[in-house]
Amino acid sequence: MERLALLGVNPDLAAHEAGATLVSTAASRVAVYLLPTDEELMMARHTLALVWGA
C-alpha cells in the first residue's frame, strides 16, 4: 500500500495486521477496504457456464 501514497492513501498497518476491513487511517484522502474474494471459484463457475452453455 505504500505505493498508493501518491493517491493520498495513509495505510493503517496495525489494522491490516489485525485483519480489519478498513485498512487506511482517518487522515487518508481515500478509504481503503480489504474485501475477501475467491477468484478461483468465480473462474471455475464461469468456465462451467462456458462448457455447459449456460
C-alpha positions in Angstrom: 0.0 0.0 0.0 3.0 2.3 0.3 2.9 2.8 -3.5 -0.6 4.2 -3.1 0.7 7.2 -1.2 0.6 9.3 -4.4 -3.2 8.9 -4.3 -3.4 10.1 -0.7 -3.6 6.7 1.0 -2.3 6.5 4.5 -2.2 2.8 5.4 -3.0 1.7 8.9 -0.6 -1.2 9.2 -1.9 -2.3 12.6 -5.4 -2.6 11.3 -4.1 -4.6 8.3 -2.2 -7.0 10.6 -5.3 -7.4 12.8 -7.4 -8.4 9.8 -9.6 -5.4 9.8 -11.8 -4.5 6.8 -10.8 -0.8 6.8 -7.0 -0.5 6.5 -6.5 3.2 5.9 -6.2 5.9 8.6 -8.7 8.7 9.2 -6.1 11.1 7.7 -6.2 9.2 4.4 -7.7 11.1 1.5 -9.4 7.9 0.4 -10.7 4.9 2.3 -9.1 1.5 1.6 -11.0 -1.6 2.4 -10.0 -5.2 2.1 -12.7 -7.4 0.8 -12.4 -11.2 0.9 -12.7 -12.8 -2.6 -12.5 -16.2 -4.1 -11.3 -15.6 -7.7 -10.6 -19.3 -8.3 -14.2 -20.2 -7.5 -15.5 -17.5 -9.8 -13.2 -18.6 -12.7 -14.4 -22.2 -12.2 -18.1 -21.1 -12.3 -17.5 -19.1 -15.5 -15.7 -22.0 -17.1 -18.5 -24.3 -16.2 -21.0 -21.9 -17.7 -19.0 -21.8 -20.9 -18.6 -25.5 -21.1 -22.3 -26.3 -20.4 -23.6 -23.4 -22.4 -25.5 -21.7 -19.6 
